[in-house]
Amino acid sequence: MDKNNIKLDLMQQLMLTESEELLLEVQKLIDAHTQSFVLTDAHKTILDERRKRHQSGESASYSWEQVVDRIHAGK
């Protein structure tokens, strides 16, 4: 089942449920998932600096295959 079908199925089940307890549990899960990641201003600054270095060619980037090859090579 793909992501969109899962969403549709969940929406249908939520619309049909009469259990307030279940609805509140689902709400808690959604809240926990969406609020669990906080990007601070300090982290944003670090990411902005890294992006600038990457865009200027100052730092290297690797394809997934290159990363796997380096791991297997023991580097």
C-alpha positions in Angstrom: 0.0 0.0 0.0 1.5 3.4 -0.9 1.6 6.4 1.3 -1.5 8.1 -0.2 -3.6 5.0 0.2 -2.5 4.7 3.8 -3.6 8.3 4.4 -7.0 7.8 2.8 -7.5 4.6 4.8 -6.6 6.4 8.0 -8.8 9.3 7.2 -11.8 7.0 6.6 -11.2 5.2 9.9 -10.9 8.4 11.8 -14.1 9.8 10.3 -15.9 6.6 11.3 -14.7 6.3 14.8 -16.8 7.4 17.7 -14.0 6.8 20.2 -12.8 10.1 21.6 -10.0 8.3 23.4 -8.7 6.9 20.1 -8.9 10.3 18.4 -6.9 11.9 21.3 -4.3 9.2 21.0 -3.9 9.8 17.3 -3.6 13.5 18.0 -0.9 12.9 20.6 1.1 10.8 18.1 0.8 13.5 15.4 1.7 16.2 17.8 4.7 14.3 19.1 5.9 13.6 15.6 5.6 17.1 14.3 7.0 18.8 17.4 9.8 16.4 18.1 12.3 18.2 15.8 13.3 21.7 16.6 15.9 23.5 14.5 17.5 26.2 16.6 18.9 29.4 15.2 22.4 28.1 16.0 21.8 24.9 14.0 20.4 27.0 11.1 23.6 29.1 11.2 25.7 26.0 11.0 23.7 24.6 8.1 23.8 28.0 6.2 27.6 28.1 6.6 28.0 24.5 5.4 25.7 25.3 2.4 27.9 28.3 1.5 31.0 26.2 1.7 29.4 23.5 -0.5 28.1 26.0 -3.1 31.5 27.7 -3.3 33.2 24.3 -3.9 35.1 24.6 -0.6 33.7 21.4 0.7 33.3 18.1 -1.1 30.1 16.1 -1.7 29.8 12.4 -2.5 27.2 10.2 -4.2 25.7 7.4 -2.2 27.8 4.9 -4.3 31.0 6.8 -3.5 30.1 6.8 0.2 29.5 3.0 0.2 32.8 2.5 -1.8 34.7 4.5 0.8 33.2 2.5 3.7 34.0 -0.8 2.0 37.6 0.5 1.3 38.0 1.2 5.0 38.4 4.9 4.7 
